[in-house]
Structure formats: C-alpha cells, structure tokens
Amino acid sequence: MQNVAQAWLVYRLTGSALLLGSVTFAGQIPVFLTSPLGGIVADRYNRQKVVIATQAASMILAFAFAWLTLSNRITVNEVFYLAIVRGIVNAFDIPGRQAFLVEMVGKEDLINAIALNSSMFNGARIIGPAIAGIVVAKIGEGWCFFSDAVSYIAVIIGLFMMSVSPREIKPIDSPIEHVIEGFRFVRETAPIRALLLLLGLVSLVAMPYTVLMPVFADRVLHGGARGLGILMGATGLGALLGALTLATRTGVRGLGRWVTLSCGGFAISLIAFALSKNFWLSAVLLVPVGFCMMLQMSSSNTLIQAMVPDHLRGRVMSVYSMMFMGMAPWGALLGGAVADRLGAPVAVSAGAVAALGGAAIFGLRLPGLRVEARRLIVAQGMVGGDPAEEMTTRVVED
C-alpha cells in the first residue's frame, strides 16, 4: 500500500515520469552504496536485534510519511528526504533479514522457508495495491502511509517473541578487510557471480517497469489510481503463484534452468505488456510478468543461500541486495528519462529485450557452472535431496 501511495503521490504532485524515476532512485541508491556496511553488521552482530532495529526505524519513517501527508505538509522534497533515509535503513535490513532466515529455520528447511517468505510477501502484494488503489481514490495517500506504519507494530512484537539459538560470532581486526573478503568470495565463485550479474542486469533494465506503472495506468491504459491498484495486484498475483511453485520443491536440482527460463519468460511477457493498449489484457499479461520475476528472484536467492558459508552470509547477501535493489535506482532513473522522451512503452520494451539477452547468455554458461555449484552445496551440507544429485544434470537436458 505504501509503495503504491508514494508512487501516486509523486505522480499527482508532479505528473512527471522523470520524477517518478528520480524518487525511486533516491530511495534505492543508498542500498547500492551502503549495503556492504549492512553486510558487516549482519555478520558481526546479533541478526535478530539488527532486524528489530531496522523495523523500528521503518515504522518511525512510515508515521512521518503519514503525518506529513495527512496534514497537507508533504511536498516532493519531503518525499525525496524520507525515501533516502528509508533506503539507508533498507541497506541494513535486507542483508540482516536474509541472513537471519537460515538461523530461524535451519539449512534443511531453507528452500521452503524462502518460498514461504516470498509467498507471504506476494500475498500482501496482491491485497495491498488493490486496497491502496481504492483508499487513494477515496480518502487519499496519507491513510495508506498510516496503515503501513501501524503494520510494523505486529512485526516488531513477533521479532521480540522469537527464541533463536545464538550463533558464534568471530571477531575481526579490519572492517575494510571484512568487506573485501565478501566481495572476493563473490568474484571468485563463478555460480554466485553469474547469478548476481543476471540479477543486477534484470534490476537495471527490466524492473523499472514498476516505477512507470502510474504512467501506464493513467496515460496508456486510462485506469487512474484504481487501475494502478489492479495492475500492481495482478503482478502480485503472478508473483505469489511463482513463490508457491517454488514452495513445492524439496531440493535445488534444476533451479539453474529455472532461473534461465523464468528470466526469459519475464522479458517476453514484459514486451507483450508494453505493446498492449487494452487495460484488462495488460492486467492479464502482468500475471506471467510477476510469476517469472518472482521465480527468478527466489530461485537465485535459494541457490546463493545454498552455496554460501554462514560466516560470509551477511556480506554475500549484501551484494545480493546491491544487485537486486541497488541496481534498481539506476534503472529507475534511466527508465524515467527514456520514458519522458520516448514514452513508457518504449522504455519498458527496450529493457525487456536486454534482459532477454542476459537470460540467453546465462543459459549458455549454465552447464559449465554446475560442477562448482555442486561442490559448494555439498560443502555447506544442504539437504532436501542428495546435493550431488540435485545439481548434476546432463548437458543434453538443456
């Protein structure tokens, strides 16, 4: 609800696709710049306490958003400032939360836990935007921000109630060397490097379609704020189906192929959406867009978490954050600029074609990545099927 309300608020105040992209850039660029620090914190400190702190900070920011909007004090400048601070909080929240996941459930249930987490997240993405479209149209954006703020109370209470066994935290001499160690592991580990590069490419060139959704809803499809909620809800429905599909798995066998096919399907569906001029056809097309997008993101997350040693988990997941969310602001800025000059359909189509090329390159490299991936998964003791069997498939099967 908060994301839809913020996008519609900026669009209502400015009517500018460029500023839509700029606000998203301001909110996500801190993730790109400061996630390495978030990775250090996640590896050096109690991850449960880190997540509690970031959620409390997010709640305060949401209440500030609500107060400024409901009191009619909000301007585009305030949206920018709050978005930047929220981005800084996310830079610490995402690595901490992702690394904390394995502590909560253990390695044996990690794959299903990631899928369940994605299912819950995308269930909210179906309900939230639909409600937000109605609320914004009837009583304004401020009450969406207020709902977001109140929701953090339950999250924080739940975090405090968790009982998690403490992990061993090794002291380090140099924070800089600590950061470099994480980047070095990613650089020297071909399967993780390839997954993160593809994720970064998609976030840069294809994910900006979400930033431009208000433009599609208003100018291209003429659906207004309520139409925006329906379109975002359709994406969320597809993403939920993708997460539930991943939840049916009991091992990691074939996930590399899933990453390739889902990335390609995401790009093709996005091209079709960009070319559509009919509102309901566009809504239908966003279901496979969301499905394939979530399948790629969750499959990549699962494979990376299965391969990374626990003492490096926070730092590697900080690089994941940089690629997943950190590249998005550059894409939002670029997509907003292209849409301002050539139109939103052209901007989205061009990005989708580039993502399709990335999927093809990853698919060609996939057979050569499997041997090292299998070694890493066996080393981490991942279960849910025989790890050696799970990652080994014949080249002819591709």
C-alpha positions in Angstrom: 0.0 0.0 0.0 2.8 2.4 0.9 4.6 1.8 -2.4 1.5 2.4 -4.5 0.6 5.5 -2.4 4.1 7.0 -2.7 4.2 6.5 -6.5 0.7 8.0 -6.9 1.5 10.9 -4.6 4.6 11.8 -6.6 2.7 11.5 -9.9 -0.2 13.6 -8.6 2.1 16.3 -7.3 4.3 16.5 -10.5 2.8 14.5 -13.4 6.4 13.6 -14.3 7.7 10.2 -15.3 11.2 11.5 -14.7 10.5 12.5 -11.1 8.8 9.1 -10.5 12.1 7.5 -11.5 14.1 10.1 -9.5 12.2 9.4 -6.3 12.8 5.7 -6.7 16.5 6.4 -7.4 16.7 8.4 -4.2 15.1 5.7 -2.2 17.2 2.8 -3.5 20.6 4.2 -4.2 21.5 4.1 -0.5 21.1 0.3 -0.8 23.7 0.2 -3.5 26.1 2.5 -1.6 25.8 1.3 2.0 24.8 -2.4 1.7 28.4 -3.6 2.3 28.2 -1.9 5.7 24.9 -3.7 6.3 26.6 -7.0 5.5 29.3 -6.3 8.1 26.7 -5.5 10.7 24.8 -8.7 9.8 27.9 -10.8 10.3 29.3 -9.1 13.4 26.2 -8.6 15.5 23.1 -10.4 16.6 20.9 -10.5 13.5 17.7 -10.7 15.4 18.5 -7.4 17.1 19.6 -5.9 13.8 16.3 -6.7 12.2 14.3 -5.3 15.2 16.2 -2.1 15.0 15.6 -1.7 11.2 11.9 -2.5 11.5 11.5 0.1 14.3 13.2 2.7 12.2 11.0 1.9 9.2 7.9 2.3 11.4 9.0 5.8 12.5 9.6 6.8 8.9 6.1 5.5 7.9 4.5 7.5 10.7 6.4 10.6 9.4 5.1 10.0 5.9 1.5 9.7 7.2 1.7 12.8 9.4 3.1 15.0 6.6 0.6 13.8 4.1 -2.5 13.9 6.3 -1.5 17.4 7.5 -1.0 18.6 3.9 2.6 19.5 4.5 4.0 16.9 2.1 6.0 18.1 -0.9 8.2 16.3 -3.4 11.2 17.4 -1.4 10.0 15.7 1.7 9.2 12.5 -0.3 12.8 12.6 -1.5 14.3 13.1 2.0 12.2 10.3 3.6 12.9 8.0 0.7 16.7 8.4 1.1 16.5 7.7 4.8 14.3 4.7 4.2 16.9 3.4 1.7 19.6 3.7 4.3 17.5 1.6 6.7 16.9 -1.0 3.9 20.6 -1.3 3.3 21.0 -2.7 6.8 17.6 -4.5 6.9 17.9 -6.6 3.8 21.2 -8.3 4.5 20.3 -8.8 8.1 16.9 -10.3 7.3 18.1 -12.6 4.6 21.0 -13.8 6.7 18.7 -14.3 9.7 16.4 -16.6 7.7 18.7 -19.6 8.0 19.1 -19.1 11.8 15.3 -19.3 12.2 14.6 -22.4 10.2 17.9 -24.3 9.7 19.5 -25.3 6.4 17.3 -28.4 6.0 14.2 -26.2 5.5 15.9 -23.2 3.9 14.5 -23.7 0.4 10.9 -24.0 1.6 11.4 -21.1 4.0 12.5 -18.8 1.2 9.5 -19.8 -0.9 7.1 -19.3 2.1 8.6 -15.9 2.8 8.1 -15.0 -0.9 4.5 -16.3 -0.7 3.7 -14.2 2.3 5.3 -11.1 0.7 3.5 -11.5 -2.6 0.2 -12.3 -0.9 0.4 -8.9 0.6 1.4 -7.5 -2.9 -2.0 -8.8 -4.2 -4.1 -7.4 -1.4 -2.1 -4.2 -0.7 -2.2 -2.5 -4.1 -5.8 -3.3 -4.7 -6.7 -1.8 -1.3 -4.4 1.1 -1.9 -6.0 2.0 -5.2 -9.4 2.2 -3.5 -8.1 4.1 -0.5 -6.1 6.6 -2.5 -9.1 7.3 -4.8 -11.5 7.7 -1.9 -9.6 9.4 1.0 -6.0 10.0 -0.2 -2.5 8.6 0.2 -2.0 9.6 3.8 -4.1 6.7 5.2 -2.1 4.2 3.2 1.1 5.5 4.9 -0.6 5.3 8.2 -1.6 1.6 7.6 1.9 0.9 6.7 3.2 2.4 9.9 0.7 0.5 12.2 1.6 -2.8 10.5 5.2 -2.6 11.8 3.9 -3.0 15.4 2.9 -6.6 14.8 6.2 -7.3 13.0 8.3 -6.0 15.9 6.3 -7.9 18.5 6.8 -11.1 16.5 10.5 -10.5 16.3 10.8 -9.9 20.1 8.9 -13.2 20.7 11.3 -15.3 18.7 13.7 -17.6 20.5 16.7 -18.3 18.3 19.9 -20.1 19.4 22.9 -17.7 19.4 25.5 -18.2 16.8 29.2 -17.9 17.1 30.5 -14.5 16.0 34.2 -14.4 15.2 35.9 -11.1 16.0 37.7 -9.3 13.1 40.5 -6.8 13.0 39.7 -4.7 10.0 36.1 -3.9 8.8 37.6 -3.0 5.4 39.2 -6.4 5.0 35.9 -7.9 6.2 34.0 -6.2 3.3 36.8 -7.1 0.8 36.5 -10.8 1.9 32.9 -10.9 0.9 33.4 -9.2 -2.5 36.4 -11.5 -3.1 34.3 -14.6 -2.4 31.6 -13.4 -4.9 34.1 -12.5 -7.5 36.0 -15.9 -7.3 32.8 -18.1 -7.1 31.6 -18.4 -10.7 28.0 -19.7 -10.0 27.2 -17.0 -7.4 28.9 -14.3 -9.6 26.8 -15.4 -12.6 23.5 -15.4 -10.7 24.2 -11.9 -9.2 25.2 -10.4 -12.6 22.0 -11.7 -14.2 20.0 -10.4 -11.2 21.7 -7.0 -11.5 21.1 -6.8 -15.2 17.4 -7.5 -14.8 17.1 -5.0 -11.9 18.8 -2.4 -14.1 17.0 -2.7 -17.4 13.7 -4.6 -16.7 12.5 -3.8 -13.2 11.9 -0.1 -14.0 8.5 -1.1 -15.4 7.2 -1.0 -11.8 8.3 2.6 -11.4 6.5 3.6 -14.7 3.3 1.8 -13.7 1.4 5.0 -12.8 2.2 6.3 -16.3 0.8 3.1 -17.9 -2.3 3.2 -15.5 -3.1 6.8 -16.4 -1.8 7.8 -19.8 -1.6 4.5 -21.7 -4.5 2.4 -20.2 -6.6 5.2 -18.7 -7.3 3.4 -15.4 -6.4 6.1 -12.8 -5.5 5.3 -9.2 -7.9 2.3 -9.0 -6.4 0.9 -12.2 -2.9 1.2 -10.8 -4.0 -0.9 -7.8 -5.4 -3.6 -10.1 -2.3 -3.6 -12.3 0.0 -3.9 -9.2 -2.3 -6.6 -7.8 -2.1 -8.6 -11.0 1.7 -8.5 -10.7 1.5 -9.6 -7.1 -0.8 -12.5 -8.0 1.7 -13.8 -10.6 4.5 -13.4 -8.1 2.5 -15.3 -5.4 2.0 -18.2 -7.9 5.7 -18.2 -8.6 6.6 -18.3 -4.9 4.1 -21.2 -4.4 5.6 -23.0 -7.3 9.0 -22.8 -5.7 7.5 -24.0 -2.4 6.6 -27.3 -3.9 10.3 -28.2 -4.4 12.3 -30.3 -2.0 15.7 -29.8 -3.5 17.8 -27.5 -5.6 18.1 -29.7 -8.7 17.2 -27.8 -11.9 17.0 -24.4 -10.2 19.7 -23.0 -12.5 17.5 -23.9 -15.5 14.5 -22.3 -13.8 16.5 -19.1 -13.5 17.2 -19.1 -17.2 13.6 -19.9 -18.3 12.0 -17.6 -15.8 14.2 -14.6 -16.8 13.4 -15.2 -20.5 9.7 -15.6 -19.7 9.8 -12.4 -17.7 11.3 -10.5 -20.6 8.9 -11.8 -23.2 5.8 -11.2 -21.0 7.0 -7.7 -20.3 7.4 -6.9 -24.0 3.8 -8.1 -24.6 2.6 -5.8 -21.8 4.4 -2.8 -23.1 2.8 -3.3 -26.5 -0.8 -3.7 -25.1 -3.3 -0.8 -25.2 -6.1 -2.7 -23.6 -6.4 -2.4 -19.8 -7.7 -5.9 -19.0 -5.3 -7.5 -21.4 -2.4 -5.6 -19.8 -3.6 -6.8 -16.3 -3.7 -10.4 -17.5 -0.2 -10.1 -19.0 1.2 -8.8 -15.7 0.4 -12.2 -14.1 3.2 -14.0 -16.0 5.4 -11.0 -15.6 5.1 -11.3 -11.8 5.3 -15.1 -11.9 8.5 -15.2 -13.9 10.1 -12.3 -12.0 9.5 -14.0 -8.6 10.6 -17.4 -9.8 13.9 -15.9 -11.0 14.5 -13.9 -7.8 13.5 -16.6 -5.4 15.4 -19.3 -7.3 18.5 -17.1 -7.4 18.2 -16.4 -3.7 17.8 -20.1 -2.9 20.8 -21.1 -4.9 23.0 -18.4 -3.4 22.0 -19.2 0.2 22.7 -22.9 -0.5 26.2 -22.2 -1.7 27.5 -19.5 0.8 29.2 -20.3 4.1 27.4 -19.0 7.1 30.3 -16.7 8.2 30.0 -14.9 4.9 26.3 -15.0 4.6 25.6 -11.4 5.6 28.2 -10.0 3.3 27.2 -12.1 0.3 23.5 -11.2 0.9 24.6 -7.5 1.0 26.0 -8.0 -2.6 22.7 -9.7 -3.4 20.9 -6.5 -2.1 23.2 -4.3 -4.2 22.3 -6.3 -7.3 18.6 -6.8 -6.6 17.7 -3.4 -5.1 20.9 -1.4 -5.5 20.8 -1.5 -9.3 17.1 -0.7 -9.4 17.6 3.1 -8.8 19.9 3.4 -11.7 17.4 1.6 -13.8 14.6 3.8 -12.5 16.4 6.9 -13.3 17.3 5.6 -16.8 13.8 4.3 -17.4 12.2 7.5 -16.2 14.4 9.6 -18.5 13.7 7.4 -21.6 10.0 7.3 -20.8 10.0 11.1 -20.6 11.4 11.4 -24.1 10.2 8.3 -25.9 7.3 7.1 -23.8 6.9 4.4 -21.2 6.1 1.5 -23.7 9.4 2.1 -25.5 11.4 2.3 -22.2 9.9 -1.0 -20.9 10.3 -2.8 -24.2 14.0 -1.9 -24.6 14.8 -3.0 -21.1 12.9 -6.3 -21.6 15.0 -7.0 -24.8 18.2 -6.5 -22.9 17.0 -8.9 -20.1 16.2 -11.5 -22.7 19.8 -11.3 -24.0 21.1 -11.7 -20.4 18.9 -14.9 -20.0 20.3 -16.3 -23.2 23.9 -15.7 -22.1 23.3 -17.2 -18.7 21.6 -20.3 -20.2 24.7 -20.9 -22.5 27.0 -20.7 -19.5 24.9 -22.8 -17.2 26.4 -26.3 -18.0 29.8 -25.1 -17.1 28.7 -23.7 -13.7 27.1 -26.8 -12.3 30.3 -28.6 -11.2 31.4 -25.8 -8.9 27.9 -25.2 -7.7 27.5 -28.9 -6.7 30.8 -28.7 -4.7 29.7 -25.6 -2.8 26.3 -27.1 -1.9 27.8 -30.3 -0.7 30.3 -28.3 1.4 27.5 -26.4 3.1 25.7 -29.6 4.0 22.5 -28.6 2.3 19.8 -31.3 2.3 16.4 -31.7 0.7 17.6 -34.4 -1.6 21.1 -35.6 -2.4 23.1 -32.5 -3.1 25.4 -34.2 -5.5 22.4 -35.5 -7.5 20.5 -32.3 -7.2 22.9 -30.0 -9.0 24.0 -32.6 -11.6 22.0 -32.8 -14.8 23.2 -33.7 -18.2 24.0 -31.0 -20.8 21.6 -32.7 -23.2 18.7 -31.9 -20.8 19.2 -28.2 -21.5 
